[in-house]
Each structure stands twice: as structure tokens, then as C-alpha cells.
């Protein structure tokens, strides 16, 4: 086991030295550092301009974390998507395969190196994150959960890229395919959710019972209601509503939803989320609710009871959150299974001696 880990560590170090010596890596890390800094300062300035309590603005931290995830999913495929077939095309993979290193050590070593390089973009964002943490408003459990899921999601993207680079012969095709997988999880799930909800529709009937303000005498200056409340005839409306509750599970595979739903949600005194994590989580939690297909808005009965606004009472986001279920662990399991399958397939594909050569390869 020790010899296996030593060989694995050697491959990781060789990969990292090769990547770190690259000028492109230094440029990318510098660009990420500058971009995250600019985003953080702009958010801070916006909160100050609108009179927000900057010292309690956990929203800045959550926005920066989402931005780092966005940058990571945009850059990591380019780093990992040609890890194996790029060496095969350059003629250096065969040199490694004739050593004592096994195919699993080669693939896992390249994966760990690509994951480590992806984490450097998170490291470049640490000054901005520390800035938001020092200001306050970020709970410890939110910090631990968000950073933990972010690290895992970057690892998933790196694993998919390395796995596809072992399965696909051409580096360009494997990089593009990795981007397509990331796009399918990030954007494709949103499109499928929206179209699925619109495809499954139900007929909703709403009955409205209002107040006849043209009769009843003088208006009460406190309630704004006439002295004698006269109810109008019930009016019934019928219209189709999308059934997002049938397809909300699709969003469980979205990495941004996984990150948001995994982070503990905090609410203000009115029951509204205080950060971007909570807003994303409330969105997917609300989609779980079955619409009321036969609703009644009885403004007249509420007025007779002395509280006309009671006819329009609705649940706060916190109430919705408390009576729905989390989905982040399902999405995380899906991502980990996808990453494991990609790496396992790449190990099988690069095993030597190979039963067949990749398409386009030939023996010199």
C-alpha cells in the first residue's frame, strides 16, 4: 500500500510541476484573484449604497462562493479534459505506462493533480472570502458546508474531465464533451425542469368572493371598509397551471442547487432568507409543493371577521422550507457516482497491455 501511494504521489507531483510551470496557470489564477476581488467590492458598494447592513451581509459571502463555483466549472474542464489523451497524442503516456506505475495510479494521479489545480482558484478567492467572514454574518456551519460541497464539486468536474480524456482519443473532443456534461448539469437541468413543468399542466379553479363597495354606507377610516358589508356573488376562474412538483427532482442534479441546499439556510425576522444560498434553496423547495387546484379567496368572510387581509395570507419562505425536504445529498451522490464511473472507465481504457488500441492509434 505504501509503494502504491508513493508511486501515486510521484505522478501527482510530476503533473503539478508540469502545470505550475505553465504561464497560463499563473495568468488564470491572477485573473480569478482580480475578478473575485472586483465582484466582492462591487457587492459591498451596492449594499452600502442601498443602506444595507454590511456587517451582517452573509449574501456577499454566498455570492462569492457561487462565483468561485462558476469560475471553477468554466476552467477545470480545460485543465482536466486533455490529461490523458493529451499525453497520448504527445507520445509521453506510453513512457509512463512502461514504468511500474499501474493504470489506476496514472489516472488517479492525473485526477488528483487536476483537482489540486482547480482548488488553487478557490485559494485565489480566500482573501475575498476572509474579508466577508471578518465582517460577520456568516455562520460556522454555513462556512463548513459551503466550502466542503464546493471542494467536492470541483473534484467531480476534474474527475469527469480526466475520465473522458481517457475514453476519447482526441483532446479537443474530450474537453468539449466535459464542457457539455457541466452544461447539462448546470443549465440542462434548469431547461428540463422548466419544460417538464410546462408539459405537465393541471386545470386550476379559483373562486373569488369580493365586497360590494358601492353600498354599505360610510367607510371606516381604520379598516377602509363600509359600515355594512355586502358580499358580491362568487366569481369562478379556471386556468392551466404548470406542475413543477412532478419534475422538481431534476434540479437535485444541479451543482448550484446542491451547494445552496447543503448550506444551512438562515432567515430574518420576517421569514425570508438572508443570503443567496437560501434564495436558491427556497426556489427548489417551493417547486416541491402541489398547487391548490381548487382555491377560494373569500375577501367578504375575512372582512366580516374583522381582518380583510386574512383572505390573502400566504406562507413565508421559512414555513415553506420547514415543510419540504432537502435534496442536496441526492445530487451529490449522483455527481460522485458520475465521477467514479468516469475514472473507472478511464482506468479500464488505459490498462496495459491493451486489448485494442484507441481509434486513430497505430503501432509505429
C-alpha positions in Angstrom: 0.0 0.0 0.0 2.8 2.3 0.8 4.5 1.7 -2.5 1.2 2.3 -4.3 0.8 5.7 -2.6 4.4 6.6 -3.2 4.1 6.0 -6.9 0.7 7.8 -6.9 2.3 10.8 -5.2 5.2 10.8 -7.7 2.7 11.1 -10.6 0.8 13.8 -8.9 4.0 15.8 -8.3 5.1 15.4 -11.9 1.7 16.6 -13.1 1.7 19.6 -10.8 5.2 20.6 -11.7 4.3 20.5 -15.4 1.2 22.6 -14.8 2.6 25.1 -12.4 5.5 25.9 -14.7 3.0 26.9 -17.3 2.5 30.7 -17.7 -1.2 30.1 -18.5 -1.8 28.7 -15.0 -0.3 31.8 -13.3 -2.3 34.1 -15.6 -5.6 32.2 -14.8 -5.1 32.3 -11.1 -4.2 36.0 -11.2 -7.3 36.7 -13.3 -9.5 34.8 -10.8 -8.0 36.7 -7.9 -8.8 40.1 -9.6 -12.3 39.1 -10.7 -13.3 37.8 -7.3 -11.9 40.9 -5.7 -13.9 43.2 -8.1 -17.1 41.2 -7.6 -16.7 41.4 -3.8 -16.0 45.2 -3.8 -19.0 45.8 -6.1 -21.3 43.8 -3.9 -20.1 45.6 -0.8 -20.5 49.0 -2.5 -24.0 48.1 -3.7 -25.1 47.1 -0.2 -23.7 50.3 1.2 -25.4 52.4 -1.4 -28.8 50.8 -0.7 -28.4 51.2 3.0 -27.8 47.5 3.8 -26.3 46.3 7.0 -22.9 45.4 5.6 -21.6 43.9 8.8 -24.4 41.3 8.7 -24.4 40.7 4.9 -24.0 36.9 4.5 -25.3 37.4 1.0 -21.9 38.7 -0.1 -20.2 35.5 1.0 -22.8 33.3 -0.7 -22.5 35.2 -3.9 -18.7 34.9 -3.9 -18.9 31.2 -3.3 -21.3 30.8 -6.3 -18.9 32.9 -8.4 -16.0 30.7 -7.5 -18.1 27.6 -8.5 -18.9 29.2 -11.8 -15.2 30.0 -12.5 -14.2 26.5 -11.4 -16.7 24.8 -13.7 -15.5 27.0 -16.6 -11.8 26.5 -16.1 -11.5 22.9 -14.7 -12.7 21.2 -17.9 -9.9 22.8 -19.8 -7.4 21.6 -17.2 -8.5 18.1 -16.9 -10.2 17.3 -20.3 -6.9 16.5 -22.0 -5.0 15.0 -19.2 -4.6 11.5 -20.6 -5.2 11.8 -24.4 -3.1 14.9 -24.5 -0.1 12.8 -23.2 -1.1 10.0 -25.6 -1.0 12.4 -28.5 2.3 13.9 -27.4 3.8 10.4 -27.1 4.6 10.7 -23.3 1.8 8.5 -22.0 3.5 5.3 -23.3 6.7 6.3 -21.5 4.7 6.4 -18.2 2.9 3.1 -18.9 6.1 1.1 -19.3 7.2 2.1 -15.8 6.0 0.3 -12.6 3.0 2.7 -12.4 -0.3 1.0 -12.9 -3.1 2.4 -15.0 -5.1 3.2 -11.8 -2.1 5.2 -10.4 -1.7 7.1 -13.7 -5.4 8.0 -13.9 -5.9 8.8 -10.2 -2.6 10.8 -10.2 -3.8 12.9 -13.1 -7.2 13.4 -11.4 -5.6 14.4 -8.1 -3.3 16.9 -9.9 -6.2 18.4 -11.9 -8.3 18.6 -8.7 -5.5 20.3 -6.8 -5.0 22.9 -9.7 -8.8 23.5 -9.6 -8.6 24.2 -5.8 -6.0 26.9 -6.5 -8.8 29.0 -7.9 -10.5 28.6 -4.5 -7.3 29.6 -2.8 -7.1 32.7 -5.0 -10.5 33.7 -3.7 -9.6 33.2 0.0 -8.7 36.9 0.6 -12.2 38.0 -0.6 -13.8 35.2 1.5 -11.9 36.2 4.6 -12.9 39.8 4.0 -16.6 38.7 4.2 -16.0 36.4 7.2 -14.3 39.1 9.2 -17.2 41.5 8.6 -19.5 39.0 10.2 -22.9 37.5 9.4 -21.6 34.1 8.2 -22.3 31.1 10.5 -19.7 28.5 11.0 -21.9 25.6 9.8 -22.7 27.6 6.6 -19.0 28.1 6.1 -18.1 24.5 6.6 -20.9 23.1 4.4 -20.5 25.5 1.5 -16.7 25.1 1.3 -17.0 21.3 1.6 -19.5 21.0 -1.2 -17.6 23.4 -3.3 -14.4 21.4 -3.0 -16.3 18.2 -3.8 -18.0 19.7 -6.9 -14.6 20.9 -8.3 -13.4 17.4 -7.8 -16.3 16.0 -9.6 -15.7 18.2 -12.6 -12.0 17.3 -12.6 -12.8 13.5 -12.4 -15.3 13.8 -15.3 -12.6 15.6 -17.4 -9.9 13.1 -16.7 -12.3 10.2 -17.2 -13.4 11.5 -20.6 -9.8 12.2 -21.6 -9.1 8.5 -21.1 -12.1 7.4 -23.1 -11.9 9.8 -26.0 -8.9 9.8 -28.3 -8.9 13.5 -29.4 -8.1 16.1 -26.7 -10.4 18.7 -28.3 -13.4 16.4 -28.3 -12.8 15.3 -24.6 -12.6 18.9 -23.5 -15.7 19.9 -25.4 -17.6 16.8 -24.0 -16.6 17.7 -20.5 -18.0 21.2 -21.0 -21.2 19.7 -22.3 -21.5 17.5 -19.2 -21.0 20.5 -17.0 -23.5 22.5 -19.1 -26.0 19.6 -18.9 -25.8 19.6 -15.1 -25.9 23.3 -14.7 -28.1 24.6 -17.5 -29.7 21.5 -18.9 -31.3 20.6 -15.6 -33.0 24.1 -15.5 -34.2 23.7 -19.1 -35.5 20.2 -18.4 -37.2 21.4 -15.2 -38.9 24.3 -16.9 -40.0 22.4 -20.0 -41.1 19.4 -17.9 -43.3 21.6 -15.6 -44.9 23.2 -18.6 -45.5 19.9 -20.3 -47.4 18.6 -17.2 -50.2 21.0 -16.6 -53.4 20.8 -14.5 -56.6 22.9 -14.5 -56.8 25.2 -11.5 -60.2 26.7 -10.4 -60.2 29.7 -8.2 -63.3 31.2 -6.6 -63.3 34.8 -5.6 -65.9 36.4 -3.2 -65.5 40.1 -3.0 -67.1 43.1 -1.3 -69.6 45.5 -2.9 -68.0 48.8 -2.0 -70.8 50.7 -3.8 -73.2 50.1 -1.0 -73.0 49.8 2.8 -72.7 53.5 3.8 -69.7 55.4 5.0 -66.2 53.9 5.1 -64.5 53.1 8.3 -61.3 55.3 8.4 -59.4 52.5 10.2 -60.3 49.4 8.1 -61.3 51.1 4.9 -64.5 49.0 4.8 -68.1 50.2 4.5 -70.2 50.3 7.7 -72.4 47.5 6.3 -70.5 44.8 4.4 -72.3 43.4 1.4 -70.8 40.4 -0.4 -70.7 40.1 -4.1 -71.7 36.9 -6.0 -68.9 34.4 -6.2 -66.8 34.6 -9.4 -65.0 31.5 -10.7 -61.9 31.5 -12.8 -60.3 28.5 -14.4 -56.8 28.4 -16.0 -54.0 25.9 -16.5 -51.0 25.8 -14.1 -47.7 24.1 -14.6 -46.9 21.1 -12.4 -43.3 21.7 -11.3 -44.0 19.4 -8.4 -43.8 16.4 -10.8 -40.3 17.3 -12.1 -38.6 19.1 -9.3 -36.3 16.2 -8.7 -34.4 17.1 -11.9 -33.0 20.1 -10.1 -31.3 17.8 -7.5 -28.5 17.1 -10.0 -27.8 20.8 -10.5 -24.4 21.7 -8.7 -25.6 25.1 -7.8 -28.7 23.7 -6.2 -26.6 21.1 -4.4 -24.4 23.8 -3.0 -27.3 26.0 -2.0 -29.4 23.3 -0.4 -26.5 21.8 1.5 -25.6 25.1 3.2 -27.8 25.8 6.3 -30.4 28.4 5.5 -30.8 31.4 7.8 -33.9 33.6 7.8 -34.7 37.1 9.0 -37.4 38.0 11.5 -40.0 38.1 8.6 -39.1 34.6 7.5 -37.1 35.5 4.4 -33.7 34.0 3.5 -30.7 36.2 4.3 -28.3 35.0 1.6 -28.2 33.6 -1.9 -28.0 30.1 -0.6 -31.4 30.4 1.0 -32.9 32.0 -2.1 -31.8 29.2 -4.3 -32.9 26.6 -1.8 -36.3 28.2 -1.4 -36.7 28.1 -5.2 -36.3 24.3 -5.4 -38.2 23.7 -2.1 -41.2 25.7 -3.4 -41.3 23.6 -6.6 -42.0 20.6 -4.4 -45.4 22.0 -3.3 -48.5 20.7 -5.0 -50.6 23.6 -6.3 -54.1 24.1 -4.8 -56.3 23.2 -7.8 -59.5 24.3 -6.1 -58.8 27.5 -4.1 -61.2 30.0 -2.6 -60.4 33.7 -1.9 -63.2 34.9 0.4 -62.5 38.5 1.0 -66.0 39.1 2.3 -65.8 36.5 5.0 -62.4 37.8 6.1 -63.9 41.3 6.3 -66.8 40.2 8.4 -64.3 38.6 10.7 -62.5 42.0 11.0 -59.4 41.2 9.0 -59.7 41.6 5.3 -56.1 40.8 4.6 -56.6 37.3 6.1 -58.1 36.3 2.7 -54.7 36.8 1.1 -52.5 35.1 3.7 -49.6 33.1 2.3 -46.8 31.0 3.7 -43.4 32.7 4.3 -40.3 31.2 2.7 -39.3 29.8 6.1 -42.6 28.0 6.5 -42.2 26.5 3.0 -38.7 25.5 3.9 -39.7 23.8 7.1 -42.4 21.6 5.5 -40.3 20.4 2.5 -37.4 18.0 2.1 -33.7 18.6 1.2 -32.3 17.2 -2.0 -28.6 18.1 -1.9 -27.4 14.6 -0.8 -29.2 13.0 -3.8 -27.5 15.4 -6.2 -24.1 14.9 -4.5 -24.5 11.1 -4.8 -25.3 11.4 -8.5 -22.2 13.5 -9.0 -20.0 11.2 -7.1 -21.3 8.2 -9.0 -20.7 10.0 -12.3 -17.1 10.9 -11.3 -16.4 7.3 -10.1 -17.8 5.9 -13.3 -15.7 8.2 -15.4 -12.5 7.4 -13.6 -13.2 3.7 -13.6 -13.8 3.7 -17.3 -10.6 5.7 -17.9 -8.6 3.2 -15.8 -10.0 0.3 -17.9 -9.3 2.1 -21.1 -5.6 2.9 -20.2 -4.8 -0.5 -18.8 -1.8 -2.2 -20.3 -1.4 -4.3 -22.2 -4.5 -3.1 -24.0 -6.8 -5.4 -25.8 -7.4 -2.9 -28.5 -5.9 0.5 -29.4 -7.9 3.7 -29.3 -9.4 4.9 -32.5 -6.8 6.6 -34.7 -3.8 5.0 -32.8 -1.3 2.8 -34.6 1.8 0.8 -33.8 4.9 2.5 -35.2 
